[in-house]
Amino acid sequence: MNERWRDVARATGLVAADGSVRPTIFAEMSALAARTGAANLGQGFPDEDGPTWIRELAARAALGGENQYPPGRGIAALREAVAAHQARHYGIEVDPESEVLVTAGATEALTAVILALAGPGDEVLTLEPFYDSHAAAIAMSGATHVTVPLVPGASGFRLNTAALDEAAGPRTRLILINTPHNPTGTVLTGDELAAIAAAAQRTGALVVTDEVYEHLTFDGAKHTPIAALPGMRERTVTISSAGKTFSLTGWKIGWASGPAEAIDAMLTIKQFLTFSGGAPFQPAIARALTDGDADIAALRDTLGTRRDLLLHGLAEAGFTTMRPDGTYFVCADASPFVTDERPDGAAFASWLTEHVGVACIPLAAFCREGSPTAAALANWVRFTFVKDEATIRTALERLAALKRS
Ligand SMILES: *Cc1c(COP(=O)(O)O)cnc(C)c1O
């Protein structure tokens, strides 16, 4: 089959058994939740908008005349703010002129870097489970998707470094990681990052790192960008976005920073994906990155409290959970509730939404169909805590009935 969109559909689990294309699991579960009145802990977007002062800046920019195409690389103020942010938080120096690119969310940055630098015959390595757009962009590029599992254990979902060493070889063009990690909530440790850096150095691969949850960590867990490791600045493209950090996911302001050659390559692709966008949002996010630390701290505190509430309630209901160090998500093993009528996490998630009134997402949706990791995580589901406390409490009251069903 030569239709690339079918490869994308297959890579992201969008092909139904009869060969037709179906909606994403996120859309499917949200629609089911809406139809049944379920508390939606499935799709991970905030139900509270970001800080008023940042939204006012964007409104003023729109009314003040910033409504035409911004430059393809992004406005200077935002590129400078990204560079200052990387220096202030992580000690990483990047040149805002040549080493920063503003994109239509992290999604466009991810797609642009993969289309720019990988193609047929190349391998792109990712963690598994993985964020769906990673698999989609790899399929669009025609490269082969190779995965390395995150394995649940006593200290959370951890990288299998032996599998990484085995998987990384001469055809590995990109190693695409995500930390803090969606869906598992894992924040990669210094040792794990060092193993990834070593694999990149051994194979000559470029590392692409998706750090959209960089500020959303809990219990003092510290996010370290792999670009901050010795020798890695020159072989890493770091991607982030304002969506998760400032609860402004609909603005789609993202960015990449890294070596000028990689940024130039991305710009060439980005030029013909969107060219540019978000004119009034760019100056607002430039200010948010500079002056928004207190807002970020407040969001982190709120999310931390809701994470604990959800973890406690899930444990009470009989799930085995993994305590996430970051992100919006808790993963839970639903094995105690899997039966002949609902034989895996996917069937359990549909049943839970319809009959208990709580929506979640099966972890298999973040795995390659039929992979060993998909089999190992077949009974696992993901719940989000980026919802107001009343929604979480309603969900937990309903889940408490599970033990009796
Ligand atoms: C939400 C999310 C993105 C998408 O970011 P946008 O800025 O909305 O494009 C990318 N990666 C991960 C892991 C995400 O959870």
The ligand as a MOL file (V3000), in Angstrom:
LIG
                    3D

  0  0  0     0  0            999 V3000
M  V30 BEGIN CTAB
M  V30 COUNTS 15 15 0 0 0
M  V30 BEGIN ATOM
M  V30 1 C 0.4230 17.4220 24.9500 0
M  V30 2 C 1.6830 16.8100 24.4380 0
M  V30 3 C 2.3140 17.2940 23.2800 0
M  V30 4 C 1.6660 18.3130 22.3830 0
M  V30 5 O 2.0520 19.6000 22.6720 0
M  V30 6 P 1.4120 20.8230 21.8410 0
M  V30 7 O 2.2180 21.9710 22.2800 0
M  V30 8 O -0.0220 20.9040 22.2250 0
M  V30 9 O 1.5660 20.5040 20.3930 0
M  V30 10 C 3.5240 16.7450 22.9110 0
M  V30 11 N 4.0880 15.7580 23.6210 0
M  V30 12 C 3.5070 15.2540 24.7280 0
M  V30 13 C 4.1840 14.1630 25.4580 0
M  V30 14 C 2.2700 15.7440 25.1620 0
M  V30 15 O 1.6810 15.2090 26.2340 0
M  V30 END ATOM
M  V30 BEGIN BOND
M  V30 1 1 1 2
M  V30 2 1 2 3
M  V30 3 2 2 14
M  V30 4 1 3 4
M  V30 5 2 3 10
M  V30 6 1 4 5
M  V30 7 1 5 6
M  V30 8 2 6 7
M  V30 9 1 6 8
M  V30 10 1 6 9
M  V30 11 1 10 11
M  V30 12 2 11 12
M  V30 13 1 12 13
M  V30 14 1 12 14
M  V30 15 1 14 15
M  V30 END BOND
M  V30 END CTAB
M  END
